[in-house]
Protein backbone atom coordinates (compact mmCIF):
# COMPACT_ATOMS: atom_id res chain seq x y z
CA UNK A 1 0.00 0.00 0.00
CA UNK A 2 2.78 2.39 0.85
CA UNK A 3 4.59 1.86 -2.44
CA UNK A 4 1.34 2.40 -4.36
CA UNK A 5 0.69 5.61 -2.40
CA UNK A 6 4.20 6.85 -3.20
CA UNK A 7 3.69 6.13 -6.88
CA UNK A 8 0.36 7.94 -6.90
CA UNK A 9 2.01 10.91 -5.17
CA UNK A 10 4.76 10.98 -7.82
CA UNK A 11 2.07 10.92 -10.52
CA UNK A 12 0.34 13.80 -8.74
CA UNK A 13 -2.92 12.10 -7.89
CA UNK A 14 -4.86 14.34 -5.54
CA UNK A 15 -6.58 11.67 -3.45
CA UNK A 16 -5.89 8.26 -1.93
CA UNK A 17 -8.78 6.17 -0.67
CA UNK A 18 -8.28 3.43 1.91
CA UNK A 19 -11.23 1.06 2.18
CA UNK A 20 -11.77 -2.46 3.40
CA UNK A 21 -14.69 -4.58 4.45
CA UNK A 22 -15.17 -4.42 8.21
CA UNK A 23 -15.31 -8.25 8.57
CA UNK A 24 -11.63 -8.22 7.61
CA UNK A 25 -10.84 -6.69 10.99
CA UNK A 26 -11.48 -10.04 12.70
CA UNK A 27 -10.10 -13.47 11.89
CA UNK A 28 -12.35 -16.02 10.23
CA UNK A 29 -14.90 -13.82 8.49
CA UNK A 30 -13.18 -13.39 5.13
CA UNK A 31 -10.73 -15.42 3.06
CA UNK A 32 -8.23 -12.56 3.41
CA UNK A 33 -8.01 -12.73 7.22
CA UNK A 34 -8.42 -16.37 8.16
CA UNK A 35 -6.29 -16.69 11.29
CA UNK A 36 -5.41 -14.60 14.33
CA UNK A 37 -1.96 -14.14 12.78
CA UNK A 38 -3.58 -12.82 9.58
CA UNK A 39 -5.65 -10.44 11.71
CA UNK A 40 -2.57 -9.11 13.49
CA UNK A 41 -0.76 -8.69 10.18
CA UNK A 42 -3.77 -6.85 8.68
CA UNK A 43 -3.93 -4.43 11.62
CA UNK A 44 -0.17 -3.81 11.47
CA UNK A 45 -0.41 -3.08 7.73
CA UNK A 46 -3.07 -0.46 8.44
CA UNK A 47 -0.97 1.04 11.26
CA UNK A 48 2.10 1.25 9.02
CA UNK A 49 0.11 2.88 6.24
CA UNK A 50 -1.39 5.46 8.61
CA UNK A 51 2.06 6.25 10.04
CA UNK A 52 3.32 6.70 6.48
CA UNK A 53 0.47 9.05 5.54
CA UNK A 54 1.02 11.15 8.66
CA UNK A 55 4.78 11.37 8.05
CA UNK A 56 4.19 12.22 4.38
CA UNK A 57 1.81 15.06 5.15
CA UNK A 58 -1.16 13.29 3.60
CA UNK A 59 -4.23 14.67 5.32
CA UNK A 60 -7.53 12.91 5.92
CA UNK A 61 -10.63 14.49 4.40
CA UNK A 62 -14.27 13.56 4.24
CA UNK A 63 -15.40 12.17 0.91
CA UNK A 64 -17.78 15.12 0.50
CA UNK A 65 -14.80 17.49 0.81
CA UNK A 66 -12.93 15.59 -1.89
CA UNK A 67 -15.71 15.87 -4.45
CA UNK A 68 -14.62 17.83 -7.47
CA UNK A 69 -17.32 19.54 -9.42
DRENDRENBA-743584 format. One record per residue: x, y, z of N, C-alpha, C, O, CB in turn. Coordinates in steps of 0.2 Angstrom, whole numbers, plus 5000, padded with zeros to 4 digits. Glycine has a CB too. Example, Ala and Ser with C-alpha at 12.3 -4.5 7.8 and 13.67 -1.06 7.14 Angstrom:
<atoms>
506649725039506249785039506649845039507149835042505749785045
506449895035506849955036506450005039506750065040507049975029
</atoms>
This chain:
<atoms>
500449945000500050005000500450065000500350114997499550005006
501050065004501450125004501750134998501850194995501950115010
502050084994502350094988501850124983502050164979502650034985
501250094983500750124978500550194980500550234975500050084979
500550214986500350284988500950334986500850384983500350294996
501550304986502150344984502150354976502250414974502850314986
501950304973501850314966501350364964501450404959501750244962
500750354967500250404966500450474967500250514964499550384969
500850484973501050554974501550574969501450634966501450554981
501950534966502450554961502050574955502250614951502950494959
501450534953501050554947500550604949500150624944500750484945
500650634954500250694956499450684957499050724955500350744951
499250624959498550604961498450654967498850654971498450534962
497850674967497650724972497350684978497350704984497150774970
497050624977496750584983496950514983497050484978496050594982
497050484989497150414990496450394994496250434998497750404994
496250334993495650314997495850245000495950194996495050314992
495750245006495950175010495250145012494850175016496350185016
495050095009494450055011494549985012495049955009493850065006
494149955016494149885017493449865020493149905023494749855022
493349805019492749775022492849765030493349735032492449715019
492349785034492449785041492549715044492849705049491849815045
492249665040492349595043493149575043493349525046491949545039
493549605039494249595038494649615044495149595045494549635032
494249645049494649675055494649615060495049615065494249725058
494349555059494349505063494449435060494249425054493649495067
494849395063495049335059494349285058493949285062495549295064
494349255053493849205051493249225047492849185046493649175057
493149295046492549315042492749325035492249325031492349375046
493349325033493449335026494049285024494449265028493649415024
494149275017494649235015495349275016495849245015494549205008
495349335017495949375017496249375024496849385025495749445015
495849365029496049365036495749305039495249305043495849435040
496049255038495849185041496049165048495649135052496049135036
496649185050496949175056497049235061497049285058497549125056
497149225067497349275072497949305069498049365070497449245079
498449265067499049295064498949345058499249395057499549245062
498449325054498249365048497949425050498049485048497749325043
497549425056497249485059497749535061497749595060496749465064
498249505065498749545067499149585062499349645062499249505072
499349545057499649575051499249625047499549675045499849515046
498649615047498149665043498149725047498249785044497449635043
498049725054498049785058498749815058498749885057497949765065
499349785058499949815057500049845051500349905050500549765058
499849815045499849855039499449915039499749965036499549805033
498849915042498549985042498950035046498950095044497849965045
499150015052499550055056500150085052500250145053499850025063
500550045049501150065045500850115040501250165039501450005042
500350105036500150145031499950215034500050265031499550115027
499550215040499350275043499950315046499950375045498850265049
500450285048501050315050501450345044501650405044501550265054
501450315039501750345032501350405030501650455028501650285027
500650395030500250455028500450515032500450575030499550445028
500450505039500550565043501250595042501350655042500550535051
501750555041502450575040502550605033502950655033502950515041
502150585029502150615022501750675021501750705016501950565017
501350695026500950755026500350745022499950795020501350815022
500150685021499450665018498950685023498950645029499450595015
498450725022497950735027497250705025497150685019497850815027
496950685030496250655030495750705028495750755031496150605036
495350685024494750725022494150685021494150625020494850775015
493550715022492950685021492850675014493050715010492350725024
492450625012492350615005491950675002492150694996491950545003
491550705005491150765002491650815001491450864997490650785007
492150825005492650875004493150864998493450914995493050895010
493150804996493550784991493250784984493550784979493850714992
492550794984492150794978492450854974492450914976491450804979
492550844967492750894963492150904958491850864955493350874959
491950974957491350984953491351044949490851054946490850974957
</atoms>
